[in-house]
Amino acid sequence: MTQTADIVIIGSGVGGASLAHSLAPSGLRIVILERGERLKDTPEARDDVAIFQKGFYRSSEEWLGTDGESFLPGNYYYVGGNSKFFRGGHVSLPS
C-alpha cells in the first residue's frame, strides 16, 4: 500500500501537535511521525517524583556536550513529546 501526504510533521509534542491542529482545516493530508509510543496510564505517569526526580520515563540516550562530556538530556519519547510531562502527569490523547 502506498500513501502520500502533503505535509509531514516530525514529532507529536507541543509544536508538532499545534501545527497539525492549525493545518487540519486546510484539507491537506497531514502525517505526524513520532518515535515514541503512547504513554500507558500507570501510577508513575501521574507521579511528579517518579517522573522528574527518579527519571522513570527518561531515555537513557546520551548526548555529547560542547565540552566533550556526555550527558543525559532528559528527553521523553512518547506520543505528545516532552509536553506529556510538563505538568507532572499523564494527559490522555484521543485515539
C-alpha positions as CSV (number, residue, x, y, z in Angstrom):
1,M,0.0,0.0,0.0
2,T,1.3,3.4,-0.9
3,Q,0.1,6.5,0.9
4,T,1.1,10.1,0.3
5,A,1.0,13.2,2.4
6,D,1.1,16.9,1.6
7,I,2.8,17.7,4.9
8,V,4.9,15.6,7.2
9,I,5.4,16.8,10.8
10,I,8.3,15.3,12.8
11,G,7.2,14.8,16.4
12,S,3.9,15.0,18.2
13,G,5.0,17.3,21.0
14,V,3.5,20.8,21.7
15,G,5.0,22.2,18.5
16,G,4.1,19.4,16.1
17,A,0.6,18.9,17.6
18,S,-0.1,22.6,17.4
19,L,1.0,22.8,13.8
20,A,-1.1,19.8,12.9
21,H,-4.1,21.3,14.6
22,S,-3.6,24.6,12.8
23,L,-3.3,22.9,9.4
24,A,-6.1,20.4,9.8
25,P,-8.9,22.7,8.4
26,S,-6.8,23.2,5.2
27,G,-7.8,19.9,3.8
28,L,-4.2,18.9,3.3
29,R,-3.1,15.3,4.0
30,I,-1.0,15.6,7.2
31,V,1.1,12.9,8.8
32,I,2.8,13.2,12.1
33,L,5.8,10.9,12.7
34,E,6.6,10.1,16.3
35,R,9.4,7.8,17.5
36,G,7.7,7.1,20.9
37,E,4.7,5.0,21.8
38,R,1.6,6.0,23.7
39,L,2.2,6.6,27.4
40,K,0.5,3.9,29.4
41,D,-1.7,5.0,32.3
42,T,0.3,3.9,35.3
43,P,0.8,5.3,38.8
44,E,4.2,6.6,37.7
45,A,2.6,8.6,34.9
46,R,0.9,10.8,37.5
47,D,3.8,11.0,39.9
48,D,6.0,14.0,39.6
49,V,8.7,12.5,41.9
50,A,8.8,9.4,39.7
51,I,9.0,11.5,36.5
52,F,11.3,14.3,37.4
53,Q,13.4,13.0,40.4
54,K,13.6,9.3,39.7
55,G,13.6,9.6,35.9
56,F,11.2,6.8,35.5
57,Y,10.4,7.6,31.8
58,R,13.6,9.4,30.9
59,S,15.5,8.0,27.9
60,S,19.0,6.5,28.6
61,E,20.2,8.2,25.4
62,E,23.4,10.1,25.9
63,W,24.3,13.3,24.1
64,L,27.7,14.9,23.8
65,G,28.1,18.5,25.1
66,T,30.2,21.2,23.6
67,D,32.7,20.5,26.4
68,G,33.1,16.9,25.1
69,E,31.3,15.5,28.1
70,S,28.3,13.2,27.7
71,F,25.1,13.9,29.5
72,L,21.5,12.6,29.7
73,P,19.3,15.3,28.0
74,G,16.2,14.4,29.9
75,N,14.1,13.9,26.8
76,Y,10.9,11.8,26.9
77,Y,10.0,9.9,23.8
78,Y,6.2,9.3,23.9
79,V,3.2,10.5,21.8
80,G,2.9,14.1,23.0
81,G,6.6,14.5,23.4
82,N,8.1,16.2,26.5
83,S,4.9,18.2,26.9
84,K,3.3,15.0,28.3
85,F,5.5,15.5,31.4
86,F,5.5,19.3,31.8
87,R,2.5,19.1,34.2
88,G,4.0,16.2,36.0
89,G,1.4,13.7,35.0
90,H,-0.4,11.8,32.3
91,V,-2.5,13.6,29.7
92,S,-4.9,11.5,27.7
93,L,-5.0,12.0,24.0
94,P,-7.9,10.9,21.8
95,S,-7.4,7.7,19.9
